[in-house]
Structure formats: C-alpha cells, structure tokens
C-alpha cells in the first residue's frame, strides 16, 4: 500500500470510530502515539479524556447523562515499564496484566474478542510502543461479516519504523448500519513535521460533529521523556 497523508486519512470519512496512529517523528528522535474517540450517540459523546499516573482514562463529562458505561469508560493508555499500551477498550488492562506476568501482547489479545455491541460488533484495536527502540505493534480483533460466532485476530509488527512515517488503524470504514469494520492492514501514513502541533493538526482533521476526544504522546527515544497532550470537545 502506498503511504498516505495523515490529514487526508483522518478526514476521509465522517465516522472512523476510534483510531490509533503509531510512528516516528520526522527526525526519528521521538515515538508518536495518537489516539482518538468519536461518537454518534449522546452516551458516546458524553466523555472526556483525563490524565492518570500511567496514561489516560475516559470519564463521563456529565454523570447524569451516562446511560451505559460498559464499553465507553476504560483506560485507553497505560505505561508498563518502558512501553506504552494504547487500545480502544478494557483490553488495555488485559495487556498490562499479561505483561506483568512476563507474557506477551499477542498472548493477552488471544484471550479477547470484539465488543459485544450487536449488530456492530465493534473491533478491538490495540497497540504497543517500545520507548527506547521506537518499535511498535498493532492488532485488531473483529467479527467476520458481523457474525457473532466468528472472531478474527490480526497482529502487525513494525520492528524498524521509518522516520516521519507511521501506521493508522481505526474501528470503522465509515458510517453505516451496522457499522462496517475496518478492513485490511493498518494504513501507512506520513506524519507532519511539526510534532509540537500534532494534536491540533489531528484534531482539526476529524469530523467536527462526531469528534469527542484526542490524545497525543511524544516519547524521546534517548532520554525517555514523555510529553502528553489531551484535547476534549467538552
């Protein structure tokens, strides 16, 4: 697949759902993590990202309007030693638990399946980044043609990422009923050169009606220093 421009990919559909971008800055010195959530229903839109000791969590913006927290309240980002885990659900905790037991990213996700939100059966997307090397992995767990009895698990490994490039994976190919799951490999994307404005850049390219929250983490590969940015709609 030819490399695509990140902004065009972010704005290619009004509803990509939740998305992960992993990659390296143009100078190759920083690992880049972008995670965003979008929503169509009031329950999905009623969320903000909130910083924690090891990453971020989602929480209700207005607790009185939260009708079902089961699939919308979770920890999207956790730091385990010198690795950052990022996912679109509570599989973040599964991965963290398995790493603590000296097991692997893949072993953890083989115990999980897509979300139980029929008829969409939203895919679970996950990533992990090594702070020192910049190497990263992505995964998607999804239903085969919206079949509740058929899970497909895909894993993608990038041990030698290229400077100024990354990979983008998201839950849906676009709007629909049921929502069409992401298809194919993660999309290779070129990353903007101004890392300081990456959060603003990504936020500006998401659909204004559906975007909810966005998180960007920059990791200095030499010092290990981490810089986080959060943008919330509310």
N, C-alpha and C positions, 0 to 999 in steps of 0.2 A: 504494500500500500504506500502511495506517495505521502510525504509529510504534508500536513495541513496547517494552516494558520490558526492558532488557538482561538482568537476572537471570532473568526468565522464559524468554527465548530461550536463554540458556546452559544452563538446566536442562530445556529442552523435550524433549530426547532423551538417552538414556544414552550415545550414541556419535556425537557430531557430527564426530569425527575430529580434524582440525587446523583452527584458526579464527583469523581476523583481524578485529579491530574497529578502525576508524579514526574519529576525530571531534574535536570541540572541547569543552573544559571548559564548565561552566555559565556562567562569567564571560567566556568567549570568549578568554581570555588564553593558554591552553595547548592545543597539539595533543596528542591522546591516541592511543597505539598499544597495542593489546593483542594478544598472540599466544600461543596455547596448543597443546599437543600432548597427545593421548590415545593409549592403546594397549590392545589386547586380547591380543596375544601377548607372551611373555616377552621376545622380541627388541625389540619396540616399547616395552615398559615399562622396559627396562633403559637409560634415558637420563636425562641431566640437561642443563640449560642452563648454559653457562659464559660469563662475560663476556670479550670481546675488546677490542682497541683501538677498533674501529669499531662494535661491536654485540654479538652473541652467536653462539655455535656450540653444536651438540649434541655430546655425547660419551657414550660408554658409562659407566654407573655401575660396572659390573663387567666389565672387559675379557674375562675368561674366559668370560662368558656371551654375548658378542656373536657371533651366527652369520652375519649378513649386514648389513654397514654401508652397502650401496649406496644405499638410499633412506631411511635413518634418521639418518645422520651428515652434517651440512651446516651452512652458516651461514644461519640464518633471518633475521638482521638485519645489515645493513651501512649505514654512513653514507657518502654520497657528497656532498662539499661541504656544502651546506645542505639536503640531502634525506635522508630515511631510507627505505631499501628493506626490505620485510618479505615473506617468502614461506615456503612450506612445503617447499622443496627447493633443489636446487643452481641453480635459475633465478635465485636471488639474485645469483650470480656472473655469470650471463649479462647481467642488467640492469646490474650495476655495470660490466662490460666495455663495454657499448654506450654508457652514459652517458659513460665515459671517452673514447670515440671521437666524442662530441658527437652521438650518435644517441639515439633515444627509448625510453622504457619499452615502447611498443607494438611498435616495430621489434624489440626484443630478444625479446619473447614470441612474435612471429610465427615465430621460429626454433625454438620449443619445442612440445612436445605433452604429453599426460597421462603419468602414470607407467606404466612397463611391468610392472605387477604384476597380470597377468591372474589371475582374471577380473574383478577390481575396477576396474582402470584408474583408479586414484585421480586425481582432478582436481589440477592445479597451481593454487593460489591465490596471488595476489601483490598487493602494494600499494606505494604510494609517497606520501610526505608532504613537502610544501614547508614548511620550518621557519618562514619569515617570514610567508607568507600563510595557512597552515593548509589550503590546497587539497590535495586528495588524489585518487588514482586507485585503482581495484581492477580485478582481472582474474581470470577463471577459464578454464582450458583443460581441456576434458573430452571424454570419449568420447560419441558418440551411441548411447545404449542399449547400452552395453558392447560396442560394435563396435570391434575393434582397428584397423580401417582408416578410421575416421571421426572426425576431430578437430573440435571446435567451439571457437572462440576468442571470448570475450566481454570487452569493455572498458567500464568505467564511470568517468565523470569527475565530480568534485564540486568545481567551482572556487570556490564560495561556501558552505561549510558553515555550518550554524546552530549557535549556542552551545548547549551541553547536548545535542547530538544527534550521532549517528554512524551508521555502516553496518557490518553484520556479515555476513561470508561464511565458510562452512566447507566442508569437503570432502564430508561425507555428510549425507543427510537423516535418517539413523538407522542402527540396526544391521540386518544382513541378510546374505544370501549369494547372489549377490555384493552388496557394499555399494552402496546406492543413492546416486548422485552428487547433489550439491547442485543444486537447480532454481530457476530464476527469477532476479530481481535480488537484489543484496545487501539484507538486511533493514534498514530504518531503525529505529534504536533510540534510546531516551532514555538518557542517561548519568547515573550517580549524582552528586550534587553534591559529595560529599566526595572529591576527587581523591586525597588522601593515603591513603585506604583502598581505592582502586580495585582494587589487586592482591588484597587479602584478600577484597573483595566478589566479584570474578570467580571466584577460586579456590573460594570457598565454594559457588558455584552449579554447578560442574562435577561430574559424576558421580564419587563417591568411589572407586569400583572401577576406573575407567578413566583418570582424570586422571593425567598424568605431570609436566608442567612448564608454567609460565606466566611470561610476560614482559610488563611494562608500562613504556612510555616516556612521559614527560611532557616536552614541549618548550615553553619560554617563547617566545612569538612575538616579544616585544620584545627580550629580551636574548640569545636563542638558547641559553640554558642548558638542558641536558638532564639529566633525572633518571630513572634506570633502577631497576626492582625485578624480582628473579627469585625465584620460588618453585618448588622442586623437591620431588617426592614423596619422593625418596631423598636 
